């Protein structure tokens, strides 16, 4: 795989910029997160239940509303959703659904105990707004927190320990992204090798474990205090493992500090990880990607039903687009192109025509103007695109005929971008892995910047999807696609 390389100047510059800013710790998240969450959860449960139970002429609607609100906030408190570490960290729907199902169970028991007689369907409907309002509140705080972290706020100051090469790789990866709370403030290299990341060296540990174990502990604790670190993150390596790592952990925990160990895995969803114990050893199990079962059946059903319904409902729009294309330039309204699908099987992909008829013949003369750094061919101001085509691309309406491909089983509603045969011919063995699933009309590439992304970023997103997809993540991508289409960023 072609990895993204981060030069030392970039990593050092990012670290210097973050450290020079007035860093707010992770416990210093915006103060309105907790009251907003509590208010949204309490009122989101109390008001609908009160109104529905009042309409149903329940004897004690106010008490029922209060009980539902206290139960909903109580369930989330027990699940630690109001902890400072959890607030704003997730916009996912699935954890909220889990909490909501627990709420249903709790209130079902309360219903039996109290003899409450409101119709079950009405009672269930009264609780649905609590789920929706809590999800909306999570998304709001997540977006606010993500923006704050791009300004080095609400972060954790991290001290990295590891062999030089591993420490450099870890700090570069963290410095290149802002979707996490970690700011590396110092490195404690193991051994005498040089560091290229530009992050300050807080201390050094001997390559071999010292005779006196306290030497490591004293060096690490001193580095933590001098750099005001909140967390010590250990990069994997033979020289910092086993008994040596155990003693450092003891020292840190005795001092009230946190320790985390990076297992060396990249872009693996936490949903696929499971901690096990074998003979006193802590083992991290990595579950294989989902390739069969209920989730794949749900995905197939959603694809066919969604594509069929989309073709029927959008047929008037199809007719309008066809007329606009034919009136705007000579040539057919549809454009067919061979693409490579799952397991390398070619298929004919349909799109609305957005370029002049002889666009493929003109492509060779524009090779020098390609603005993409990889195998894709993209030009921001492509002279072959028609006036109508530019609008269709800006709104992604040119992709709608691919619903036919989804209905035929060549594509999915969500998946990696379908590549061209000439692109696949130049793939390496890692890039070929993106062909193990059906390509999609939308996916992580489309909602993350589209043509503004580098080739390496595109491949990383596709591989992340292949390895970590789930039915719920597909639903989330489809929801976020609407925002990406409205935004139009990277669509050209």
N, C-alpha and C positions, 0 to 999 in steps of 0.2 A: 504493500500500500504506500502511496505517496503521502508521507506525513507532512503536516504543517510545521515548518521550522521557525523558531522564534529566536532571533539573534540576541546576544547578550545585552546590547544597547536597549533593545525594546523591553526586555524583562526588567533591567535595572531602572529604566525610565519609568515603567509602570510602578515599580516598588517605591521609587523616590517620590513620585507624584502622590501615591496613596499615603505614604508616611508623612509627607509634608502637610497633608490636609488635616484638619481637626477631626481625627478619627473618633467616631462614636461607637462604643462597644455594642455587642449583640443585645445586651440587656437594656440598652438605651434606644430601643425602637420607639417610634412615635407613641406618645402617651395615649393617643385616642384609640389605639388598636383594641385594648381590653374593654373599655366602656362601649365602644362601637359593637364589638362582638357580643357582649352581654346584652346590650339593648336590642340588637337585631334578633338574637335568639329568643329573648324573653317576649318581646312584643310580637315577633313572627309566629310564636305559638299561641300566646294569650289572645290577641285580637281576633284571628280567624275562628278559634275555638269558641270564644265568647259569642261572636256573631252567629255562628252556625247553631250553637246550642240554644241561643235565645230564639232564633227562628224556628227551631224544632220544639219550642216551648218546654225545654228542660227545666226542672224545678230550681236548680242551683247553677245557672250558667256562669256566674262570676267565679264561684268556687272551682268549677271545672276548668275554666280558663286559667285560673291561677295555678291549679294543680298541673295542667299540661305544660305551662311555662316553667314551673319549678322542675318538673321531670326532665324537660328538654335541656335546660341549663345544667341540671344535675348530671345527666348522662354525659354531657360534654366535659364537665368538670372532672368526673371520674376517669374519662378517657384522656385527660390532660390536654384538652384543646385550648385551654386558657393560659397554659404555661407560657412564660416569656419566650422560651425556646421554640414553641410551636406557632405562635401568632404570626401570621403573614407568610409562613413558609410553604404553604401548599394551596394551590387553587384546584386541586383534584376533586372530582365529584364522588368517587367511590368511597373514601373515608367518611364523608358526610352521610352517604346512603347507609353505610354500616351503622353509624350512630343512630340514624333515623329508624332503622329496623329494630334496634334495641329499644328505642322509645316506644315503638308500637307494642313490643312485648311487655314492657313495664306497664303501659296504660291498659293493655288487655287484662292483665292481672288485677289492676286497680278497678277496672270495670266490673269484673266478677265479684270482687270483695264488696264494693259499694252498691251493687245492683243498679248501676246507671243504665238507662234504657234507650238512649239516643240510637237511631238506626246506624248499623255498623258502617255502611257506605258513606253516610254523611259525616260520621266521626272521623273516618279515614281521610275524607276529602278536606276536613277542617285542619288536619295536621300537615297536609301537603305544602301549604305556604311556608311553614317553618323550614322545610327542607330547601325550598327554592331561595328563600331569603338568606339562609345561612351560606349557601353556595355563592350567592352574589356578594355577600360580605367578605368571604374568603378571597374571591377574585379581586375585589377592590383593594384589600390590604396587601395581597400578593403583588399587584402592580405597583402600589406605592412603595413597598419595600424594595422591589427590584430597581426602581428608579433611585431610591436612596442609596443603594449599594453601588450604583454606578458613580456616586459621589463620595464613596468611601465612608458611608454612614451605616450604623447598625451592623458592624462587622466584628469578627473575632481576630485578635492578633495572634498569629501562629508562628511557632518556632519549629523549623523542620530539622530532623536528625536523619542522617543517612550517608552512605558512601557518595562521593562527589557527583558521579554521573547520575545516580538515582535521585539525589537531591536537586540537581539542576533540572532534570526532566520534570520532576514534580512541581517545582516552583514555576517553571515555564508554563506548564499546563494551567496552573491556578491563575497566573498573571494574565493569561490570554483570554480569560472569561470573567464575566461579572455576575453570573447566575448562581453564586454561592457566597457564603458569609466570610470566607477566609482571606485574610491579608497576611502574607508572609513577611514578617519583620526581621527575621534573622535565620541563619542556617548554622547548624553544628555538624560540620563534616566529620566523617569517620575516616581517619587516615590523612596522609599528607598531600593527596592529589589536589589539583587546582579546581576552583569553581569558576564557571563561565557565565553564570546567571546575573552577576552584579548585585545580588542581595548581600547585605552585610554578614560577615562571619562573626557569630556571637561567641563561639568557642570551638575547640577541636578536641576530638577524642582519639586516643591511640588506635592504630589499626588493629592491634590485638587487645583482648580484654586485659586490663591492668591486674596486677597481683592483688592490689587493694581495691575491692569493688566500689569503695566510697569515692574513688577518684572520678569515675563517670558521673555519679550522682551529684557530686559537688559542682562539676563543670556544667552540667545541664541545669541545675537549680540556679546557679549564678547567672547563666545566660537568660533564663526565664525572668529573673528579677531585673536584670539590667535592661531588657527589652520590653518589659511589662507585658509578657505574653499571657494569653488566656488559655492556650492549648498547645500541647506538644504533639506534632505529627511525625511519625516515624516512617521513612521510606524503606522499602524492603531491601535486604542485603544480607549476605552471609556473615558480615562483621558486626551486625547489630541485630541479633536474634537470640533465641533461647534464654539461657540463664542471665546473660548480660542485659537483655531487654527486660527481663523479669525484675531485676534489681532496680533498674531505672524507673520502672512502673511503680515499685514500692516507694521509692523516694518521692516521686511526684505526688502520689496519692496521699502519702503521709503529710505532705505540705499543702494538701487541699487543691491540687492542680489536676487538670484532665490530660489524659493520654489517648491518642488515636493512632491506629496502625493502618497505613495504606497497603492493601493486599496486592497491588500491582495490576488490578483489573481496571480497564478503561471502558467507559460507555456501557456498563452493565447495569441494568435497572435493579434497584434494591429489591424489587418484587421477586427477582430470580435468586436472591441470596438467602441462605439459611445457615444459622450457626449451629454446629453440632459439637459434641464432646466424644472423643475416642481415646480411652486409656489415659485420661488427664490432659490430652492435647485439644486445643481449641481448633476446630476444623470449620472452614467456610465452604459450604456446598453451593455450587452454581447450577441451578436448574437449567435444562436445555430449553431453547426457544420453543414457543407453542407452535406445533405443526399439525395437530389433529385434535379431535374432541369437540366439545360443545361450542367453544369460542370460534373455531373455524367454521362450524356449521352456521352459527349466527352471522358471521361475516359474509358467507356465501349467500345466505337468505337476504341480508341487508343489501348486498350488491344487486341481486336480481330484482328484488322488489323496488329498491330505490331507483334503479335505472329505468325500469318499466314505467313507474309512476312519473318520473322526471320527463320521459319522452312524451307521455300523454299530456301532462300539465303544461309543458313548455312548447308544445307544437305551434301555438300562435306566434310565439317569439321566434321560433325557427323560421317560419314563413316570412316574418318581417326582416330577419337578418339576410335571408336568401335574396329577397328583393333589393335590399340595400347594397349587397355585394354586386349583384348583376347590373344595377344601375350605376354603380360607382366605377366599375372597370370591366373590360371585356374578359370573358372566360367563365368557367364553371363556378358555382357557389361553394362547392365542397372540394377539399384537397385530401388526397390519399397519399400516405407515405408508409414505407415499410419500417417497422420498428421491431425490436427484439423483446420477447416476452419471457415468461417464466421458463426456467431451464434452457434458455437460449433458443427457444422456438420463435421463428419470425411470424409476424402477423401484420395485416394492413390496418393502420390507424387512421381514423377519420377526424378531420377538423374543418372548420369554416376557412375558406381561402382568405388570407390576409395579405398576400403578396401578389405581384404581377405574375402573369402566367409562366413566363420563362425564368422564374426566380432561381431554380436549381442550376440552370445553365450559367447564370450570372454569379453564382457563389464563388467560383474559382477566382474571379477577378477581385474579390473582396477579402481574400484570405489574409492579406496583410493588415486589414482593419479589425480583425477579431479582437474583442475586448475581454474574452475569457482566458484565464491562465491555464486551462486544461484542455480536455478533449472536446468540450462543447464549443459550438460556434455561435457567438452572440455579439451583436452590434447595437448600441443604444439607439443610434439614428440610422437604421438600416434603410438605404434608399430604395430597396425593393418593396417595402411595405406600403400599401395603399392608404389613402385617407381613412376609408372605412375600416381597413385592417388595423390601423393604429388604435382606433377606438375599441375594436373588438379585443385587441391584445391588452389594452389598458384595463378593461373590465373582465378579462378572462373568458368572455363569451365565445371566443373562437374554439374553446375546448369542449363545448357542450356536445357536439356530435360523438364524442368518445363514450357517451352513454350507450351507443350502439355496441361498442367494443366490450363494455361492461356486461351488457345483456347477453352478448355472445360468449362470455367467459374468457376473453383474451386479456381483459384488464379488470381492476377492482376500483371501487370508489376511492380507496386510500391505499397508497403504496409508493414505491420509488418512482422517479421519473422514467418513462419508457425510453431507452437509449436507441440511437441509430446503429445500423450494422457496422459502419466504419468506426464508431466509438468502441463498440464491443471488441472489434478485431484488435484493438490496442490495449485492452484491459489486461491487468496482471491477475494473478490467482486470487488476491484479496478482493479486488474490484468485481470479479466475477460472482462473488457471493451475493451481490445485490440482485442477481437474477434468480435467486432461489425462491422468490415470492412473485406474485403477479404485480406488474407495474400499476400505478394508480393515476386517477384523474387529478387527485390532490394528495399531498403528503407533507412531511416535515420540510422538504425543500421549498414548497410553495408558500408555507406560512412563516418561513424564516428568512425571507429576503429574495428568493428566486434568483434571478440572473445577477443580482448584486453579490452573491456568494462566490467564493473561490471554488476551484475544482475540488480541492482537498476538503473544504467544508461541506460541499455537496455530497461527496462520498462518505464522509463521516456521518452525516445525517441519515443517509440511506442505510448504512450498515447498522446504525443504532436502531432504526426501524425494524430491519430484518431480525435482529437479535432480541428485541424487547417488545415487539408489538403485542397488543391485546385488543379485545373487542372494545373495551372502554376507551382505550387510547385512540382507536379509530374514530369513535364518536366525538372525542375531544378535538381531534384534528379537523373533522368536518365542521364543528362549531367555530373553530378559529379561522377556517378558510374564508368565511363570510367577511370577517374583519380584514383579512389580507387582501381580498378582492376590492373592498371599499377603499383600502389604503392605496393599493396599486403599486406599492414599492417593489422595485425590481422587475416589473412587468413591461417588457419591451421586446 
